[in-house]
Amino acid sequence: MRFPWQLEDCELILLRYGSKRPVHKWQDHTGGKRFRATSETKKLIETGQFNYAVYCGNGLIVIDADEPVLRKAIEKDLPETFTVKTGSGGRHYYFHSDLERKVILYNRDGNHIGEIQAGGQAYVVGPPSKHPNGNFYEVINDIEIADLSKEEIEAWIQSNGFRDKKRQTKREIERNFSNTLDIPVTDFLHPDNARYRGSEVYGSHPIHGSTTGMNFWVNTVKNTWYCFRCESGGGPIEAFAVAERIIDCSEAGPSCFTKEQFKEILSMLKERGYDIPEFSSFEDKAKREFNYLVKKLNFELSKRRKRKGRFWSDK
């Protein structure tokens, strides 16, 4: 099976054959390596030595549609475009677009129906790669990649009654409130024998230790942590609660606090001199979270502008 001509100008990521796992780091913040479709790269792919993925950035987006309702809406309303059948039976619809963020799509009932991969935050496996289940990615509409503007996408989402953000419960917003605080996770939980990799710090869990010496990871950009032994994690509030033995490490996660525990934690943080904002209502908490996300988006856009023009090739 031949490499699609439509993807010859795209940035590619080499994957292990029969897998979705990259051979190299590919993200910009890790100093990742991406490739162009040179004759050598195409030969590696066409002879089955490697799978590959297409980088969804620099003006290329892919609507990843596994659910029939999403595929029907795309084929009914959006321009016909280069389309790939995935190994699991879904569809990848490729477009040139000025959309610069990944969009997770939900139906009216809040059920997840697919994603728009964009903004350099993701990739999709390209044809003729082999899926882990043994099937192959297959071109089913061998035409040029169509254009689709950000405004057209937003209008299409609205006209079909889709949502690009899942509605959150009061408990979920209280959980996410943890990440709105300007308090580093490492104030409370810092890996023992810490090692550093980009924005990540990892080592032994400072409370219950580690047999491997690397079961506890902190992402200092996202200000989140994860324990591989307990399969738990969170932000600074969850870190504080674990450090103070208010909850066990294994309990840390979404909606892990009672109302009383949450109030106790905020009170303790205030007593220790941390700046904890006062909220008069549930709606104020939602606004606080929104402002945090806007600030985070502006930070990501600033990084993107700085690295504009960077490019990796296998020449």
Backbone as numpy.savetxt, mean C-alpha at the origin, in Angstrom:
# Nx Ny Nz CAx CAy CAz Cx Cy Cz
5.31 -17.40 -25.49 4.47 -16.20 -25.49 5.34 -14.96 -25.49
4.95 -13.99 -26.30 5.77 -12.81 -26.48 5.42 -11.70 -25.48
6.42 -10.84 -25.26 6.23 -9.69 -24.40 5.34 -8.67 -25.11
4.34 -8.10 -24.44 3.40 -7.16 -25.09 4.09 -5.88 -25.56
3.82 -5.49 -26.78 4.42 -4.28 -27.32 3.94 -3.03 -26.59
2.74 -3.10 -26.01 2.17 -1.94 -25.31 3.00 -1.54 -24.08
3.78 -2.48 -23.55 4.49 -2.23 -22.29 5.98 -1.95 -22.49
6.39 -1.77 -23.72 7.82 -1.61 -23.99 8.40 -0.31 -23.43
7.57 0.69 -23.21 8.06 1.96 -22.65 7.81 2.08 -21.15
7.29 1.02 -20.54 6.98 1.06 -19.11 8.19 0.63 -18.30
8.17 0.98 -17.01 9.20 0.50 -16.08 8.76 -0.86 -15.54
9.70 -1.79 -15.51 9.40 -3.16 -15.13 10.17 -3.56 -13.87
9.62 -4.55 -13.18 10.24 -5.11 -11.98 10.36 -6.61 -12.19
11.57 -7.14 -12.11 11.75 -8.58 -12.29 11.25 -9.33 -11.05
10.50 -10.42 -11.29 9.97 -11.26 -10.23 10.52 -12.68 -10.38
10.50 -13.42 -9.30 10.88 -14.83 -9.39 9.84 -15.56 -10.24
10.28 -16.52 -11.02 9.36 -17.21 -11.92 8.30 -17.97 -11.11
7.04 -17.84 -11.55 5.93 -18.49 -10.85 5.58 -17.83 -9.54
6.03 -16.58 -9.36 5.84 -15.89 -8.09 5.54 -14.41 -8.34
5.03 -13.74 -7.31 4.85 -12.29 -7.35 5.94 -11.57 -6.56
6.94 -12.32 -6.14 7.99 -11.77 -5.28 9.10 -11.14 -6.11
9.44 -9.87 -5.85 10.49 -9.20 -6.63 11.86 -9.79 -6.39
12.69 -9.75 -7.43 14.08 -10.17 -7.31 14.91 -9.08 -6.63
14.60 -7.82 -6.94 15.31 -6.67 -6.38 14.34 -5.79 -5.61
14.88 -4.93 -4.73 14.08 -3.85 -4.17 13.65 -2.95 -5.32
12.41 -2.48 -5.28 11.89 -1.71 -6.42 11.37 -0.33 -6.05
11.12 -0.06 -4.76 10.54 1.22 -4.38 11.63 2.30 -4.30
11.25 3.52 -4.62 12.20 4.62 -4.65 12.89 4.83 -3.30
12.12 4.75 -2.20 12.71 5.08 -0.90 13.69 4.01 -0.43
13.72 2.84 -1.09 14.69 1.80 -0.75 15.85 1.78 -1.73
15.90 2.75 -2.65 16.92 2.74 -3.68 16.68 1.64 -4.69
15.40 1.37 -4.94 15.01 0.22 -5.76 15.46 0.28 -7.21
15.44 -0.88 -7.83 15.89 -1.02 -9.20 14.73 -1.45 -10.09
14.50 -0.69 -11.16 13.49 -1.05 -12.15 14.14 -1.05 -13.53
13.46 -1.65 -14.50 14.08 -1.92 -15.79 13.22 -1.44 -16.95
13.84 -1.26 -18.09 13.13 -1.08 -19.35 13.09 -2.42 -20.08
12.18 -2.52 -21.03 12.02 -3.77 -21.78 13.04 -3.84 -22.91
14.31 -4.03 -22.56 15.33 -4.23 -23.58 15.21 -5.64 -24.15
15.95 -5.91 -25.22 15.90 -7.24 -25.83 16.34 -8.31 -24.83
17.31 -7.99 -23.99 17.79 -8.95 -23.00 16.73 -9.24 -21.95
16.08 -8.16 -21.46 15.02 -8.33 -20.46 13.87 -9.14 -21.02
13.44 -8.82 -22.24 12.33 -9.55 -22.85 12.66 -11.03 -23.05
13.91 -11.32 -23.38 14.31 -12.72 -23.56 14.20 -13.48 -22.25
14.62 -12.87 -21.15 14.52 -13.51 -19.83 13.07 -13.83 -19.48
12.16 -12.93 -19.89 10.74 -13.11 -19.60 10.11 -14.13 -20.53
10.38 -14.01 -21.82 9.74 -14.88 -22.81 10.20 -16.32 -22.72
11.40 -16.54 -22.21 11.91 -17.92 -22.06 11.58 -18.52 -20.70
10.80 -17.78 -19.89 10.35 -18.33 -18.62 11.40 -18.36 -17.53
12.42 -17.51 -17.64 13.42 -17.47 -16.57 12.97 -16.57 -15.41
12.14 -15.58 -15.75 11.63 -14.67 -14.73 10.18 -14.32 -15.05
9.39 -14.04 -14.01 8.17 -13.26 -14.15 8.58 -11.78 -14.15
7.61 -10.92 -14.41 7.88 -9.49 -14.29 6.60 -8.78 -13.88
6.78 -7.58 -13.36 5.65 -6.74 -12.99 5.81 -5.38 -13.66
4.69 -4.69 -13.83 4.67 -3.36 -14.43 4.47 -2.34 -13.31
5.37 -1.37 -13.26 5.34 -0.32 -12.25 4.20 0.65 -12.56
3.31 0.84 -11.59 2.14 1.71 -11.79 2.47 3.12 -11.28
3.12 3.86 -12.15 3.53 5.23 -11.84 3.97 5.92 -13.12
4.37 7.18 -12.99 4.83 7.94 -14.16 3.79 7.98 -15.28
2.54 8.16 -14.89 1.47 8.32 -15.88 0.79 7.03 -16.30
1.17 5.89 -15.72 0.50 4.63 -16.03 -0.28 4.17 -14.81
-1.56 3.83 -15.02 -2.37 3.25 -13.95 -2.96 1.94 -14.45
-3.32 1.07 -13.50 -3.97 -0.19 -13.85 -5.14 -0.40 -12.88
-6.33 -0.61 -13.45 -7.48 -0.95 -12.61 -7.48 -2.47 -12.45
-7.31 -2.90 -11.22 -7.23 -4.33 -10.88 -8.63 -4.78 -10.45
-9.30 -5.50 -11.34 -10.72 -5.83 -11.12 -10.91 -7.34 -11.03
-11.16 -7.82 -9.83 -11.47 -9.23 -9.64 -12.97 -9.49 -9.60
-13.73 -8.48 -9.16 -15.17 -8.66 -8.98 -15.93 -8.32 -10.27
-16.93 -9.15 -10.64 -17.70 -8.91 -11.87 -18.35 -7.54 -11.94
-18.83 -7.02 -10.79 -19.52 -5.73 -10.80 -18.56 -4.62 -11.24
-17.30 -4.72 -10.85 -16.33 -3.71 -11.25 -15.96 -3.87 -12.72
-15.77 -5.09 -13.17 -15.44 -5.32 -14.59 -16.57 -4.81 -15.49
-17.82 -5.04 -15.08 -18.96 -4.60 -15.86 -18.99 -3.08 -15.97
-18.71 -2.39 -14.86 -18.72 -0.92 -14.86 -17.60 -0.36 -15.73
-16.44 -1.01 -15.71 -15.31 -0.56 -16.53 -15.64 -0.71 -18.01
-16.11 -1.88 -18.39 -16.36 -2.17 -19.80 -17.56 -1.41 -20.35
-18.47 -1.00 -19.46 -19.64 -0.24 -19.89 -19.32 1.24 -20.07
-18.51 1.81 -19.19 -18.36 3.26 -19.12 -17.00 3.81 -19.55
-15.95 3.02 -19.44 -14.60 3.55 -19.68 -14.11 3.18 -21.08
-13.13 3.90 -21.61 -12.62 3.62 -22.96 -12.05 2.20 -23.05
-12.23 1.58 -24.20 -11.63 0.27 -24.44 -10.11 0.43 -24.43
-9.43 -0.52 -23.80 -7.99 -0.37 -23.62 -7.30 -1.72 -23.56
-6.00 -1.69 -23.52 -5.18 -2.90 -23.35 -5.59 -3.60 -22.06
-5.95 -4.90 -22.18 -6.50 -5.62 -21.04 -5.83 -6.98 -20.91
-5.59 -7.37 -19.67 -4.93 -8.64 -19.38 -5.81 -9.46 -18.44
-5.93 -10.76 -18.74 -6.58 -11.69 -17.84 -5.53 -12.21 -16.86
-5.80 -12.10 -15.57 -4.83 -12.51 -14.57 -4.86 -14.02 -14.37
-3.87 -14.53 -13.67 -3.82 -15.96 -13.41 -4.95 -16.46 -12.55
-5.56 -15.55 -11.76 -6.68 -15.94 -10.91 -8.04 -15.69 -11.56
-8.02 -15.20 -12.83 -9.26 -14.98 -13.56 -9.78 -13.57 -13.53
-9.09 -12.66 -12.86 -9.50 -11.26 -12.84 -9.04 -10.53 -14.09
-9.11 -9.20 -14.05 -8.72 -8.39 -15.19 -7.84 -7.23 -14.74
-6.86 -6.91 -15.58 -6.06 -5.70 -15.43 -6.33 -4.80 -16.62
-6.88 -3.60 -16.36 -7.18 -2.63 -17.41 -6.14 -1.50 -17.31
-5.34 -1.34 -18.36 -4.25 -0.36 -18.36 -4.72 0.96 -18.97
-4.30 2.09 -18.33 -4.62 3.42 -18.85 -3.44 4.36 -18.63
-3.31 5.33 -19.52 -2.44 6.48 -19.29 -3.28 7.52 -18.56
-2.77 8.04 -17.44 -3.60 8.93 -16.63 -2.74 9.86 -15.78
-3.35 10.99 -15.38 -2.69 11.91 -14.46 -3.07 11.63 -13.00
-3.76 10.52 -12.74 -4.08 10.13 -11.37 -2.78 9.77 -10.66
-2.56 10.34 -9.46 -1.29 10.16 -8.77 -1.44 9.52 -7.40
-2.48 8.76 -7.19 -2.64 8.07 -5.92 -3.34 6.74 -6.13
-3.01 5.79 -5.28 -3.69 4.50 -5.32 -5.09 4.68 -4.76
-6.07 4.02 -5.41 -7.47 4.12 -4.97 -7.98 2.71 -4.69
-8.48 2.51 -3.50 -9.12 1.24 -3.14 -10.63 1.43 -3.28
-11.27 0.57 -4.05 -12.68 0.75 -4.39 -13.58 -0.17 -3.57
-14.71 0.41 -3.13 -15.72 -0.33 -2.37 -17.08 -0.09 -3.03
-17.97 -1.08 -2.89 -19.33 -0.87 -3.39 -20.17 -0.15 -2.34
-21.46 0.00 -2.62 -22.34 0.76 -1.71 -22.41 0.14 -0.32
-22.22 -1.18 -0.24 -22.30 -1.87 1.05 -20.98 -1.88 1.80
-19.97 -1.22 1.23 -18.68 -1.18 1.89 -17.79 -2.38 1.63
-18.17 -3.23 0.65 -17.37 -4.41 0.33 -16.29 -4.05 -0.69
-15.10 -4.56 -0.48 -13.98 -4.30 -1.36 -14.19 -4.96 -2.72
-14.02 -4.20 -3.81 -14.26 -4.76 -5.15 -13.05 -4.63 -6.08
-12.01 -3.91 -5.68 -10.83 -3.78 -6.52 -10.02 -2.56 -6.17
-8.95 -2.34 -6.95 -8.08 -1.20 -6.72 -7.69 -0.53 -8.04
-7.37 0.74 -7.95 -6.71 1.44 -9.06 -5.27 1.62 -8.62
-4.37 0.87 -9.25 -2.96 0.92 -8.87 -2.32 2.12 -9.57
-1.81 3.05 -8.80 -1.29 4.31 -9.36 -0.34 4.96 -8.37
0.32 6.02 -8.83 1.12 6.85 -7.94 2.42 6.25 -7.47
2.90 5.17 -8.11 4.17 4.57 -7.72 4.10 3.78 -6.44
2.89 3.43 -5.97 2.75 2.70 -4.73 2.57 1.20 -4.93
2.48 0.75 -6.19 2.19 -0.67 -6.41 2.63 -1.07 -7.81
2.57 -2.37 -8.06 2.81 -2.91 -9.39 1.80 -4.02 -9.66
1.67 -4.39 -10.94 0.82 -5.53 -11.32 1.66 -6.48 -12.16
1.42 -7.77 -12.00 2.15 -8.77 -12.75 1.71 -8.73 -14.21
2.69 -8.78 -15.11 2.39 -8.65 -16.54 2.41 -9.98 -17.28
1.77 -10.02 -18.45 1.77 -11.22 -19.28 3.09 -11.35 -20.04
3.59 -12.55 -20.29 3.00 -13.88 -20.04 3.49 -14.54 -18.76
3.61 -13.80 -17.66 4.12 -14.36 -16.41 3.24 -15.51 -15.91
3.85 -16.35 -15.09 3.15 -17.50 -14.52 2.66 -17.19 -13.12
1.37 -17.38 -12.89 0.76 -17.15 -11.58 1.19 -18.26 -10.61
1.25 -17.99 -9.30 1.59 -19.04 -8.34 0.68 -20.27 -8.42
-0.55 -20.11 -8.95 -1.44 -21.26 -9.06 -1.19 -22.09 -10.33
-0.22 -21.68 -11.15 0.13 -22.42 -12.35 -0.45 -21.85 -13.63
-1.44 -20.96 -13.54 -2.00 -20.32 -14.72 -1.09 -19.18 -15.20
-1.35 -18.69 -16.41 -0.53 -17.62 -16.97 -1.36 -16.35 -17.17
-0.69 -15.22 -17.04 -1.30 -13.93 -17.36 -1.38 -13.83 -18.88
-2.56 -13.42 -19.39 -2.83 -13.51 -20.83 -3.45 -12.22 -21.35
-2.91 -11.71 -22.46 -3.50 -10.53 -23.11 -4.82 -10.95 -23.75
-5.91 -10.23 -23.41 -7.21 -10.56 -24.00 -7.78 -9.41 -24.83
-7.13 -8.25 -24.76 -7.52 -7.14 -25.64 -6.23 -6.45 -26.10
-5.74 -6.88 -27.26 -4.41 -6.49 -27.74 -4.48 -5.18 -28.54
-4.80 -4.09 -27.82 -4.90 -2.78 -28.46 -4.05 -1.79 -27.67
-3.99 -0.55 -28.14 -3.21 0.47 -27.45 -3.80 0.79 -26.07
-2.94 1.31 -25.21 -3.38 1.75 -23.89 -4.12 3.08 -24.04
-5.33 3.14 -23.54 -6.17 4.33 -23.69 -5.81 5.39 -22.64
-6.26 6.62 -22.90 -6.08 7.73 -21.95 -7.31 7.85 -21.07
-7.09 8.19 -19.80 -8.20 8.35 -18.85 -7.76 9.36 -17.80
-8.43 10.50 -17.75 -8.00 11.56 -16.84 -8.49 11.31 -15.41
-7.86 11.98 -14.48 -8.24 11.91 -13.08 -9.70 12.32 -12.90
-10.12 13.39 -13.60 -11.50 13.87 -13.50 -12.49 12.82 -14.01
-12.14 12.13 -15.10 -13.00 11.08 -15.62 -13.12 9.92 -14.66
-12.03 9.59 -14.01 -12.05 8.49 -13.03 -12.95 8.85 -11.85
-12.81 10.06 -11.33 -13.61 10.48 -10.19 -15.10 10.49 -10.54
-15.42 10.98 -11.75 -16.83 11.00 -12.18 -17.36 9.58 -12.35
-16.54 8.68 -12.86 -16.94 7.28 -13.05 -17.20 6.61 -11.71
-16.35 6.84 -10.73 -16.54 6.27 -9.40 -17.87 6.73 -8.82
-18.13 8.04 -8.93 -19.36 8.59 -8.37 -20.60 8.09 -9.10
-20.55 8.02 -10.43 -21.73 7.62 -11.21 -22.14 6.18 -10.96
-21.18 5.35 -10.57 -21.48 3.94 -10.30 -21.77 3.67 -8.83
-21.74 4.70 -8.02 -22.05 4.52 -6.60 -20.94 3.85 -5.83
-19.71 3.82 -6.39 -18.59 3.24 -5.67 -18.05 4.24 -4.66
-17.27 3.75 -3.74 -16.58 4.62 -2.78 -15.10 4.34 -2.87
-14.28 5.38 -2.69 -12.84 5.17 -2.70 -12.25 5.22 -1.30
-13.11 5.15 -0.30 -12.66 5.03 1.08 -13.73 4.30 1.87
-13.32 3.28 2.59 -14.26 2.52 3.40 -14.71 3.36 4.59
-16.01 3.36 4.85 -16.51 4.07 6.02 -15.97 3.41 7.28
-15.55 4.24 8.23 -14.97 3.71 9.45 -15.95 3.83 10.60
-15.90 2.84 11.48 -16.70 2.89 12.69 -16.02 3.81 13.70
-16.75 4.13 14.75 -16.18 4.96 15.80 -14.94 4.30 16.40
-14.98 3.00 16.61 -13.84 2.30 17.17 -12.63 2.35 16.24
-12.89 2.21 14.93 -11.79 2.24 13.97 -11.12 3.60 13.93
-11.91 4.67 14.03 -11.32 6.01 14.03 -10.53 6.24 15.31
-11.02 5.72 16.45 -10.25 5.84 17.68 -8.94 5.08 17.56
-8.99 3.94 16.88 -7.76 3.16 16.66 -6.78 3.96 15.78
-7.27 4.53 14.69 -6.40 5.27 13.79 -5.93 6.60 14.39
-6.66 7.08 15.39 -6.27 8.30 16.08 -4.85 8.17 16.64
-4.46 6.94 16.96 -3.11 6.69 17.47 -2.06 7.27 16.54
-2.27 7.14 15.23 -1.27 7.58 14.27 -1.32 9.08 13.99
-2.30 9.79 14.55 -2.35 11.24 14.37 -1.47 11.95 15.39
-1.02 11.23 16.42 -0.22 11.86 17.46 1.22 12.01 16.99
1.80 13.16 17.30 3.18 13.43 16.92 4.12 12.88 17.99
4.00 11.56 18.24 4.82 10.88 19.24 5.45 9.66 18.58
6.76 9.56 18.50 7.36 8.40 17.86 7.07 7.11 18.62
6.78 6.06 17.88 6.60 4.73 18.47 7.80 4.38 19.34
9.00 4.75 18.87 10.22 4.36 19.57 10.41 5.07 20.91
9.55 6.04 21.24 9.57 6.59 22.59 9.19 5.53 23.62
8.40 4.56 23.19 7.86 3.55 24.11 8.39 2.15 23.84
8.52 1.80 22.57 9.04 0.48 22.19 10.15 0.68 21.16
11.38 0.41 21.58 12.51 0.52 20.65 13.16 -0.86 20.56
13.41 -1.36 19.35 13.99 -2.70 19.22 15.33 -2.82 19.94
15.51 -3.91 20.68 16.82 -4.19 21.25 17.76 -4.63 20.12
19.04 -4.30 20.27 20.04 -4.63 19.23 19.57 -4.13 17.87
19.13 -2.88 17.85 18.48 -2.32 16.66 19.40 -2.28 15.45
18.80 -2.61 14.31 19.45 -2.47 13.01 18.54 -1.62 12.13
19.13 -1.00 11.12 18.39 -0.02 10.33 18.42 -0.39 8.85
17.25 -0.23 8.20 17.14 -0.45 6.76 16.18 0.58 6.21
16.73 1.65 5.63 15.88 2.73 5.14 15.09 3.35 6.28
13.78 3.39 6.13 12.91 3.97 7.16 12.52 2.97 8.24
13.07 1.76 8.19 12.68 0.72 9.14 13.79 0.44 10.15
13.36 0.19 11.39 14.25 -0.21 12.47 13.76 -1.57 12.96
14.67 -2.53 13.11 14.22 -3.85 13.53 15.23 -4.47 14.49
14.73 -5.43 15.26 15.56 -6.13 16.24 14.69 -6.97 17.13
15.15 -7.20 18.37 14.38 -8.01 19.31 13.28 -7.19 19.97
12.17 -7.83 20.27 11.08 -7.14 20.96 11.56 -6.71 22.34
11.39 -5.44 22.71 11.94 -4.95 23.98 11.21 -5.46 25.22
10.03 -6.05 25.06 9.27 -6.54 26.21 9.44 -8.05 26.37
9.10 -8.81 25.34 9.15 -10.28 25.49 10.31 -10.94 24.76
11.22 -10.12 24.18 12.40 -10.68 23.56 12.14 -11.39 22.24
13.18 -12.09 21.76 13.09 -12.74 20.46 14.09 -13.88 20.39
13.71 -14.98 19.75 14.66 -16.08 19.53 15.48 -15.84 18.27
14.95 -15.04 17.35 15.65 -14.78 16.08 16.42 -13.47 16.11
16.09 -12.60 17.05 16.74 -11.31 17.12 16.18 -10.28 16.16
15.07 -10.59 15.50 14.50 -9.64 14.53 12.99 -9.81 14.39
12.30 -10.00 15.51 10.85 -10.19 15.44 10.06 -8.90 15.60
10.76 -7.78 15.86 10.06 -6.52 16.12 10.55 -5.45 15.14
9.61 -4.87 14.37 9.95 -3.90 13.32 9.18 -2.60 13.55
9.84 -1.48 13.30 9.21 -0.17 13.38 9.45 0.56 12.06
8.38 1.10 11.48 8.49 1.97 10.31 8.44 3.41 10.81
9.57 4.10 10.73 9.65 5.44 11.32 8.94 6.49 10.50
8.68 6.22 9.21 7.93 7.17 8.38 6.45 7.05 8.68
5.93 5.84 8.67 4.51 5.63 8.96 4.22 5.70 10.46
5.28 5.63 11.28 5.15 5.64 12.74 4.27 4.48 13.22
4.58 3.30 12.72 3.85 2.09 13.09 4.87 1.00 13.46
4.37 -0.03 14.16 5.23 -1.13 14.57 4.51 -2.46 14.36
5.31 -3.54 14.30 4.72 -4.87 14.11 5.58 -5.91 14.82
4.90 -6.83 15.51 5.56 -7.95 16.19 5.22 -9.23 15.43
6.24 -9.89 14.88 6.00 -11.09 14.10 5.65 -12.29 14.97
6.11 -12.32 16.22 5.77 -13.43 17.09 4.28 -13.42 17.41
3.78 -12.25 17.80 2.38 -12.13 18.22 1.44 -11.79 17.07
2.00 -11.45 15.89 1.21 -11.00 14.75 0.32 -9.83 15.17
0.93 -8.86 15.83 0.20 -7.71 16.35 0.97 -6.44 16.01
0.33 -5.29 16.24 1.02 -4.04 15.96 0.10 -2.85 16.12
0.60 -1.68 15.69 -0.20 -0.47 15.81 0.67 0.76 15.69
0.22 1.83 16.37 0.92 3.10 16.38 1.45 3.40 17.77
1.67 4.70 18.07 2.27 5.05 19.37 1.39 4.73 20.57
0.06 4.83 20.44 -0.79 4.53 21.59 -0.71 3.05 21.94
-0.76 2.20 20.90 -0.65 0.76 21.16 0.72 0.42 21.75
1.77 1.12 21.25 3.12 0.89 21.79 3.19 1.26 23.27
2.59 2.40 23.62 2.57 2.84 25.01 1.82 1.84 25.88
0.68 1.36 25.39 -0.14 0.42 26.17 0.60 -0.88 26.41
1.36 -1.35 25.42 2.14 -2.58 25.59 3.29 -2.34 26.56
3.98 -1.20 26.41 5.11 -0.89 27.28 4.69 -0.76 28.74
3.48 -0.24 28.97 2.97 -0.04 30.33 2.18 -1.25 30.84
2.15 -2.32 30.04 1.43 -3.56 30.41 -0.07 -3.34 30.59
-0.61 -2.31 29.92 -2.07 -2.11 29.95 -2.73 -3.19 29.11
-2.10 -3.55 28.00 -2.52 -4.69 27.20 -1.30 -5.55 26.93
-1.53 -6.81 26.59 -0.44 -7.69 26.17 -0.09 -7.39 24.72
1.14 -7.66 24.33 1.56 -7.43 22.95 0.65 -8.15 21.96
0.22 -9.36 22.31 -0.63 -10.15 21.42 -2.00 -9.54 21.19
-2.39 -8.58 22.05 -3.71 -7.95 21.94 -3.69 -6.70 21.06
-2.52 -6.18 20.75 -2.42 -4.90 20.04 -2.93 -5.04 18.61
-3.80 -4.12 18.22 -4.37 -4.15 16.88 -5.61 -3.29 16.81
-6.37 -3.36 15.71 -7.58 -2.55 15.58 -8.58 -2.81 16.71
-9.12 -1.74 17.27 -10.17 -1.82 18.29 -9.73 -2.66 19.49
-8.47 -2.49 19.91 -7.96 -3.35 20.99 -8.23 -2.76 22.38
-8.71 -1.51 22.45 -8.93 -0.88 23.74 -10.41 -0.80 24.10
-10.69 -0.91 25.39 -12.01 -0.53 25.86 -12.04 1.00 25.98
-13.22 1.54 26.14 -13.36 2.99 26.29 -12.57 3.48 27.49
-12.62 2.70 28.57 -11.92 3.09 29.80 -10.41 3.05 29.61
-9.91 2.01 28.91 -8.48 1.91 28.65 -7.98 3.09 27.82
-8.77 3.46 26.81 -8.38 4.56 25.93 -8.26 5.85 26.72
-9.24 6.13 27.58 -9.19 7.34 28.41 -8.00 7.30 29.37
-7.74 6.11 29.95 -6.62 5.97 30.87 -5.29 6.26 30.18
-5.13 5.75 28.96 -3.89 5.94 28.22 -3.66 7.42 27.91
-4.71 8.11 27.44 -4.57 9.54 27.13 -4.24 10.34 28.38
-4.85 9.97 29.49 -4.59 10.67 30.75 -3.13 10.47 31.18
-2.62 9.25 31.06 -1.24 8.96 31.45 -0.25 9.72 30.56
-0.55 9.79 29.25 0.33 10.50 28.33 0.38 11.99 28.66
-0.79 12.56 28.99 -0.82 13.97 29.37 0.01 14.22 30.62
-0.10 13.32 31.62 0.64 13.47 32.87 2.14 13.44 32.64
2.56 12.75 31.57 3.99 12.64 31.27 4.48 13.74 30.32
3.60 14.71 30.05 4.02 15.88 29.31 3.80 15.83 27.81
3.13 14.80 27.33 2.85 14.72 25.89 1.65 15.59 25.55
1.72 16.20 24.38 0.65 17.09 23.91 -0.46 16.25 23.30
-1.54 16.09 24.02 -2.69 15.30 23.56 -3.84 16.27 23.28
-4.31 16.36 22.02 -5.38 17.31 21.70 -6.69 16.93 22.38
-7.47 17.94 22.71 -8.79 17.71 23.29 -9.81 17.57 22.17
-10.67 16.57 22.26 -11.70 16.35 21.26 -13.06 16.43 21.94
-13.94 17.23 21.35 -15.27 17.39 21.94 -16.27 16.38 21.40
-15.95 15.74 20.28 -16.91 14.82 19.68 -16.21 13.83 18.77
-16.96 12.83 18.38 -16.48 11.81 17.43 -16.10 12.46 16.11
-16.89 13.46 15.64 -16.61 14.12 14.37 -15.26 14.84 14.41
-14.91 15.43 15.57 -13.63 16.11 15.69 -12.47 15.13 15.51
-12.63 13.90 15.99 -11.59 12.90 15.80 -11.41 12.59 14.33
-12.52 12.50 13.61 -12.45 12.22 12.18 -11.73 13.36 11.45
-12.02 14.61 11.84 -11.35 15.75 11.22 -9.86 15.72 11.49
-9.50 15.34 12.72 -8.08 15.26 13.09 -7.37 14.23 12.20
-8.01 13.09 12.00 -7.43 12.06 11.15 -7.29 12.55 9.71
-8.30 13.26 9.22 -8.26 13.79 7.85 -7.09 14.76 7.68
-6.90 15.66 8.64 -5.81 16.62 8.56 -4.46 15.92 8.56
-4.35 14.84 9.33 -3.12 14.06 9.36 -2.85 13.45 7.99
-3.87 12.90 7.35 -3.70 12.27 6.05 -3.30 13.30 4.99
-3.88 14.52 5.07 -3.50 15.59 4.15 -2.03 15.95 4.33
-1.60 16.06 5.58 -0.20 16.37 5.87 0.72 15.28 5.33
0.31 14.01 5.50 1.10 12.89 5.00 1.17 12.91 3.47
0.03 13.23 2.83 0.00 13.29 1.36 0.94 14.37 0.86
0.91 15.55 1.49 1.80 16.64 1.07 3.26 16.25 1.22
3.56 15.49 2.29 4.93 15.00 2.49 5.34 14.07 1.36
4.45 13.16 0.96 4.76 12.21 -0.11 4.93 12.94 -1.44
4.07 13.95 -1.69 4.20 14.71 -2.93 5.52 15.48 -2.98
5.94 15.99 -1.83 7.20 16.71 -1.76 8.36 15.77 -2.09
8.32 14.55 -1.56 9.37 13.57 -1.87 9.37 13.23 -3.35
8.15 13.10 -3.90 8.03 12.74 -5.31 8.63 13.82 -6.22
8.39 15.09 -5.86 8.94 16.18 -6.66 10.47 16.18 -6.62
11.04 15.83 -5.45 12.49 15.82 -5.32 13.13 14.75 -6.18
12.43 13.61 -6.29 13.04 12.52 -7.06 12.56 12.47 -8.50
11.86 13.51 -8.94 11.36 13.54 -10.32 12.53 13.43 -11.28
12.36 12.61 -12.26 13.40 12.43 -13.26 14.32 11.25 -13.00
14.23 10.67 -11.76 15.05 9.49 -11.48 14.56 8.31 -12.29
15.50 7.46 -12.67 15.09 6.34 -13.54 16.14 5.24 -13.46
15.66 4.00 -13.41 16.55 2.86 -13.40 16.44 2.11 -14.72
17.58 1.63 -15.26 17.53 0.81 -16.46 18.54 -0.31 -16.32
18.40 -1.33 -17.16 19.31 -2.48 -17.09 20.35 -2.43 -18.20
20.54 -1.26 -18.74 21.56 -1.15 -19.78 22.96 -1.26 -19.18
